Amino acid sequence: SQKIEQNSEALNIQEGKTATLTCNYTNYSPAYLQWYRQDPGRGPVFLLLIRENEKEKRKERLKVTFDTTLKQSLFHITASQPADSATYLCALLYSGNTPLVFGKGTRLSVIA
Amino acid sequence: EAGVTQFPSHSVIEKGQTVTLRCDPISGHDNLYWYRRVMGKEIKFLLHFVKESKQDESGMPNNRFLAERTGGTYSTLKVQPAELEDSGVYFCASSLRQGPNEQFFGPGTRLTVL
């Protein structure tokens, strides 16, 4: 069955540095990949969507890449701030009408 | 605009009891989804409504779970009888369109079965 791995459970980074989070999957590639942010006690909040034929997507300080050869997506936050501290989830969609499949998430802590 | 709301925020029940969770999606969103996160695991899809119809219920764990969306507005998820392994956080999400579109999540209901 399909497996999604997010690089680590927790990642600590110094304020101002670039945070890089990894999402790896096995078997077949999804048509779409989404990244969500989740704060404690709240539901996930959508950040970015990238399609399988897109290599890169940007939104303000966020950048997502999608490499179907490596079966990997990277999520970058540049000039990280303590307010960026949260759990980040990747979620895959194998086609337009299949359910979202989530990874476990990576808890990012940005230290001032 | 109000977001997705869920009620209750927490529920603690005994094994064998019944619990009903409610989700109010964003007004005008035809698509409503239920998900569950069990401790230590990833968020998992349960089912998807389009208006009042079940589009996909492939994630429902067993027949102790019953979801309804009468009238195509709010939805309820009933667990009867509850088992220990049903404990977790139940999220509801809604979206305007199907497919790879942004889903708006509620804050979740934390269910504890003792």
HADDOCK unambig.tbl for C-alpha pairs under 7 A between the chains (distance, minus, plus):
assign (segid A and resid 32 and name CA) (segid B and resid 100 and name CA) 6.78 0.50 0.50
assign (segid A and resid 41 and name CA) (segid B and resid 107 and name CA) 6.69 0.50 0.50
assign (segid A and resid 42 and name CA) (segid B and resid 107 and name CA) 4.39 0.50 0.50
assign (segid A and resid 42 and name CA) (segid B and resid 108 and name CA) 6.83 0.50 0.50
assign (segid A and resid 43 and name CA) (segid B and resid 91 and name CA) 6.98 0.50 0.50
assign (segid A and resid 43 and name CA) (segid B and resid 105 and name CA) 5.26 0.50 0.50
assign (segid A and resid 43 and name CA) (segid B and resid 106 and name CA) 5.38 0.50 0.50
assign (segid A and resid 43 and name CA) (segid B and resid 107 and name CA) 4.43 0.50 0.50
assign (segid A and resid 43 and name CA) (segid B and resid 108 and name CA) 6.18 0.50 0.50
assign (segid A and resid 44 and name CA) (segid B and resid 105 and name CA) 5.95 0.50 0.50
assign (segid A and resid 45 and name CA) (segid B and resid 104 and name CA) 6.77 0.50 0.50
assign (segid A and resid 45 and name CA) (segid B and resid 105 and name CA) 6.76 0.50 0.50
assign (segid A and resid 46 and name CA) (segid B and resid 102 and name CA) 6.16 0.50 0.50
assign (segid A and resid 46 and name CA) (segid B and resid 103 and name CA) 6.83 0.50 0.50
assign (segid A and resid 93 and name CA) (segid B and resid 100 and name CA) 6.97 0.50 0.50
assign (segid A and resid 96 and name CA) (segid B and resid 99 and name CA) 4.20 0.50 0.50
assign (segid A and resid 96 and name CA) (segid B and resid 100 and name CA) 5.63 0.50 0.50
assign (segid A and resid 97 and name CA) (segid B and resid 98 and name CA) 6.79 0.50 0.50
assign (segid A and resid 97 and name CA) (segid B and resid 99 and name CA) 5.08 0.50 0.50
assign (segid A and resid 99 and name CA) (segid B and resid 45 and name CA) 6.57 0.50 0.50
assign (segid A and resid 100 and name CA) (segid B and resid 45 and name CA) 6.81 0.50 0.50
assign (segid A and resid 101 and name CA) (segid B and resid 44 and name CA) 6.80 0.50 0.50
assign (segid A and resid 102 and name CA) (segid B and resid 42 and name CA) 6.14 0.50 0.50
assign (segid A and resid 102 and name CA) (segid B and resid 43 and name CA) 5.85 0.50 0.50
assign (segid A and resid 102 and name CA) (segid B and resid 44 and name CA) 6.82 0.50 0.50
assign (segid A and resid 103 and name CA) (segid B and resid 42 and name CA) 5.72 0.50 0.50
assign (segid A and resid 104 and name CA) (segid B and resid 41 and name CA) 6.20 0.50 0.50
assign (segid A and resid 104 and name CA) (segid B and resid 42 and name CA) 4.30 0.50 0.50
